[in-house]
Amino acid sequence: MGFVAAFIFITLLIAWLRGAIYYDPHAVLLLSYAVVWAPFLGAVVVACYLRGTGSLARDIGLRITWLDLFFGVGAGLLARAVAGIIEIALTGRMVGLGVTFGDTVYDAWWLFGTILAPVLIAPFIEELFFRGLMQRAVQQVSTGLLGSRAATTIAILLSALLFALLHLTQASNPTAALILGASAFVFGLAAATIAGITGRIGGSVVAHIVFNGTLVLTSL
């Protein structure tokens, strides 16, 4: 339900922006994240605190070790390298997925939109939902029907696929959609594999921070 709600809210926001004559860019920045973060966090809260044990560590796998840090950095860099290869293969150059940040003014809004939201907050919330909640739920439901190994594979693939589908909403043209979809799917597979192997989302959170952070760094 969290994914469906986020997708509906994103669609409504895009439709509103296309028809709006004027809008506050700061309000749109906040809304663009809120329409995703609110449903995701709401789903995690319901699953953990209303239907679970009340522990994010037990219910969602929110733990991190030094091994998670090592795997996360490696997976994030590898996924970003593969994303770069995809960009070059489709466009002939590194385009940074068209990421721009406008004028660099170094105020609170710039800091939020450039660093805090995409590099720190979004990776944490998205990994809580996709790898912590969704992947675990799919794996638990599928294990009794298909066995542990097949259930893990299905959970990893579904988590990566829906993660890529969500990011397709950011595409402005077919080429960008192909690059975004393929890159997000590759990263989703890496993050989901780490979470599936370790049983924790610490590594996937680190990988997500590195994956987004390297894009921001190169775009700046």
Secondary structure as GFF3:
##gff-version 3
##sequence-region A 1 220
A	DSSP	alpha_helix	2	19	.	.	.	ID=ss1
A	DSSP	alpha_helix	25	45	.	.	.	ID=ss2
A	DSSP	pi_helix	46	50	.	.	.	ID=ss3
A	DSSP	alpha_helix	56	59	.	.	.	ID=ss4
A	DSSP	alpha_helix	66	91	.	.	.	ID=ss5
A	DSSP	three_ten_helix	96	98	.	.	.	ID=ss6
A	DSSP	alpha_helix	108	111	.	.	.	ID=ss7
A	DSSP	pi_helix	112	121	.	.	.	ID=ss8
A	DSSP	alpha_helix	122	127	.	.	.	ID=ss9
A	DSSP	pi_helix	128	134	.	.	.	ID=ss10
A	DSSP	alpha_helix	135	146	.	.	.	ID=ss11
A	DSSP	alpha_helix	148	167	.	.	.	ID=ss12
A	DSSP	three_ten_helix	168	170	.	.	.	ID=ss13
A	DSSP	alpha_helix	174	198	.	.	.	ID=ss14
A	DSSP	alpha_helix	202	219	.	.	.	ID=ss15
###
